[in-house]
Amino acid sequence: MSFQVELPHVGESVTEAVIGKWLIKPGDQIEKYDPLVEVITDKVNMDVPSPATGTLTKILAEEGETVLMGAVIAELETGEESAPVTPTESSPAQSATSSPSASRIGTLVQGANVGPTGGEFLDTSLSTNEPAESSEASERSGGVSRRQKGFSPVVTRLAAQHGIDLNSLVGTGLGGRVTKKDVMTAVEASGSSSSSVGSNGDEIIDPTPIRKMIADHMVKAMTEIPHAWSAIEVDVTGMVEWRAANKDQFEREHGVRITYLPMALAVVAGALREHPRLNSSWVDGKILLKTAVNVGVAVAAEEGLVVPVVHGAADASTVELAQQLDGVVKRARSNSMTIEDVQGGTFTLNNTGALGSVWGGAIINHPQAAILTTEAIVKRPVVITENGTDSVVVRSMMNICLSFDHRIIDGAEASQFLQAVKSGLEAITSESDLK
């Protein structure tokens, strides 16, 4: 029976992907859950697994082509009358829809130990694979199917541009795969230039597929969402004092460093629950209020800004948030995020203060309704009034800046949300119990 393989959806803000490399060719046999094709999105790079055991009969999306999520990219022929998508505990499967000519399958296997074969969903993160002969070899080890493949198009193009022999490199990626970072390390060691020069001497940089997709996403956000901005300053002296007094003990007890980010995230998540319009989207002319509070945290990674998601943030303690953040930020910076890490975000928090910024107007992460930046904490003189008397004291001050969708949120609602965040942050003192 013939099945149409769809490019699986990986989150509502990801609308398209670039086909990186087909890992088998028409006529080749493939086992269910074995890697079928490498794809690149602005969130994560991934191997799409085969939804069924069978023969690849037709490729409908060529390497380098940009396709919409959910689009049919290939056809498989199996000996079965049907090949239902099998849901897993770690990853909801896409439901299959049928047509007169074929059944459609758009399944994505996430995480490890998925399915009866133990096949893994692999996040290649611009990586790629160890050199192989023209015919691919498949080996079985402990019930896990592994397929050797050629180098990815990204790695191949980069190596060709700089004259790097890929066979001479030792890969640092998953399974010893050669990654873009491995190639760039070799480029630096050889003294090669990573850019071309225009006729007038200007440097010309060819954006990576991820950079191009980020650019398209930003244009879409600014084009479709009418942005408005608001900002206030917050006295975070108490939060600074709490961290100074508790950071060593916190790390000893919980195994992670405590930064200001999880403390701010806890307050922001609570405020989102109180002000649900900030935790919504504009969908087909209606406002969709999200039940879950899943906060994306912007992280500057090697290939550009990525936004891993902290799920259930409003129901987590500061300790739990610190542990979740430690995990997702490390995976983001090491190019090892899973699809779950980038799915389901309802609001975005961007700690631009870590970069030294004191004021900013961020672009909303489409299709969310708002994004908040926490800026650098700066000590400065502040006038306070006690018992009718003004005095000047040195306090730790931080600006928080909100960009919001003016179709959904008015200035009054934005101000109420900011005041709720301000009150929550200023309520933290050196005596607070944040555990």
Order of alpha helices (4+ residues) and beta strands (2+ residues): beta-beta-beta-beta-beta-beta-beta-beta-beta-beta-beta-alpha-alpha-beta-beta-alpha-beta-alpha-alpha-beta-beta-beta-beta-beta-beta-alpha-alpha-beta-beta-beta-beta-alpha
